[in-house]
Amino acid sequence: MGDTILGTITPTCKPGKNYCATWNIVSEDKTTGKKTTLAKSPAEGQVWNWAFGAVSEDYNLVQCSDFPNDSSLTFTVHLYDQNQKLTPNPVWQGTQWDGGPPACNYGWKITKTKETLKY
């Protein structure tokens, strides 16, 4: 079992608007107490009505052995709406962007509350 990470994104505008130009983005490691805040981050035209359950952004990989040895990483994910109510059945889907070699047998297994990224 690993750390518990809480991520929130909240608009800086008054409630009820369909679009807000800036948002506050907070990532907090509830296990260690460390926190990162991106205050008044520009939306750049995006309407934030979507979420990523688990993301692997891998940079400067030269060979598959650059990944950790265990070959997967599992996230337990709970999605809440703007009223802090649990979204009971989010529809997650796997998407892979091919940024170039190495491919390393990348894949995923997804349920409504767990996402496992395989490599």
Order of alpha helices (4+ residues) and beta strands (2+ residues): beta-beta-beta-beta-beta-beta
